[in-house]
């Protein structure tokens, strides 16, 4: 009887630990380890941003730079830091939307990668900065189609239409 009770308690503890760690905000924040900054003036309807992704290697896949650029435009925005740059607020001003619509964003940034249609790498060769013995910052200039992204988010019900308040 004691063996069964012990196995049952271990199973319950294992499941509760998995649930606790699966929704760990620190782990989620580590998934999005990047900096975003203005990289100049993009074409009409786009943002031109520089994405600095932190990595243990001196390289990252182009898709990761695009993913971080779209995420940054959606949830972080960026400050003006040079000529021709204007500060931009995130397209989604309420940070809780990312958690409330977790299924949508898990799919959006998931394996099928719908986010890729909104981003284009503008710099063919990344800029690499060694930060420490085992960490690098890899920088790409990425063009993000903010108008198309906003339109698709409106259709999905994630953000309200700009004309909804009038």
N, C-alpha and C positions, 0 to 999 in steps of 0.2 A: 504494500500500500504506500509506504514511504517513497519507494522508487517512482511510482506513478505520479505522486504528488510533486516530487522533485522535477520530473520531466515536464509536467504541466506548468509549473512555475517558471522553469527555464524557457519554455515555449512562449509564455505570456510576456516575460521580460524581453525576450528577443524581438517579438512583434512590436511591443511598445517602444523599444529602443530604436527600431527601424523607422517607425512613424515619427518619432521625435527628431531623429537625425535627417530624415527625408525632407522635413520642412524647416531645416535649419537655415536662418537668414544669412549666417556667415558663409555657409557653403554656397548659397545662391549668389552672394556678392562676389565670391572668388571666381565664379563662372564668368562674370563680367568684369574682368580686370583689364581696363583700358582707360586712356585719356582721349578726349576729343577736343579739337581746337579748330578755329576758322583757318582755312587755307587760301582764302581769296574769294573772288566773286565768281559764282557759277553761272551757267546759262539760265535763262528764264525758267522758273519753276523748280530749280535745283539748289541744293546747298553744296558747296565745295568744302570738305572738311579733311583735316589730317587726323588719322586714327593712330594712336600709339598703343600697341598691344604688348603686354608684358608676357615674356616667354622664357623658358629655360634654355631654348635654342636660339640661334640667331635668325631663325626663319619662322614664318607662320604661313598657313595656306591663305590664298587670296580670299577664299570664302569666309574665313574668320575675320579678316579685316572688313569685309562687306557687312557681315553680321553685326560687328561692333559699331560700325558707322550707322547702320539703320537703328540699332538699339539706342545709340547716343542721341540721334535726332528725335526718336520717340520719347525717351525718358529723361535725358539729361540736358539737352540743349548745349550751347557753347557760348563762350565770351568772345568779344571782339579783341583781337590781339595784334592787328597789323593793318596795313594800308588796304582799303577796300573791304574791310571786314566789319560786320555788324553783329552785335550780340543776338542770339536767337534763343527763345524759350523752347522747351521741349514741346512737341506736338501734343503729347498727352500730359496735361498739367497736373493731374491728380495721380500721384505715384501709386495709390492703392489699386488703380485699375489693373495694373500688371498682375496683382494677386487675385483680384476679383474675377478677371477674365483669363486665369491661368491656362485653361484648356486651349483657348484661342492662341495665346502667345507661345505655348509649348509646341503647338502645331506650326505656327508661323515661323518660329526659329528652329524647328525640328528637322527631321531627315529629308522631308520633301522640299525644304528650303524655299518657301514662297518669297522670303525677304530678298532673294537674289535679283529679282526683277526690278528692284528699286535702287540698286547700287552698281556703280561702275568704277573700277580701279582707273585712276587717271595717271598715276605714276607707275611706270613699268618696273622700276627697280626700287625696292624699299630702302628706307634709311634705317640703319641699325646702330643703336647706342648701347654699349655695355654698361650696365648699372652696377653689377657686382660680379663676383666670381662665377655665379651660376644663373644670372638673370640679365636679360636683354630687353630693350624697348625696340619694337619693330614698327616703323612708321610708314604708312601708305597714305597718299592723297586719294580720297574717294569722293565721287559725285553721287549725291543721294537725291532722287526725284521726290521732293517733298510734296508737290502737288498731286502726283499719282498716288503716293502713299496716303496722304490725307483723304483723298477721294475714296480709296478702297477701305480705309478705316471708318469713314462715314457710312458706307454701304453695309459694312459688317456691324454697325451699331456701337462701335468702340468710342468714337468721338462724335460730337454734334456738328452738324453743318454750320459753317460760318454764317449762313443766311438764316439760321433757325431763330436767332434772337430778334429779327426784324419783323 
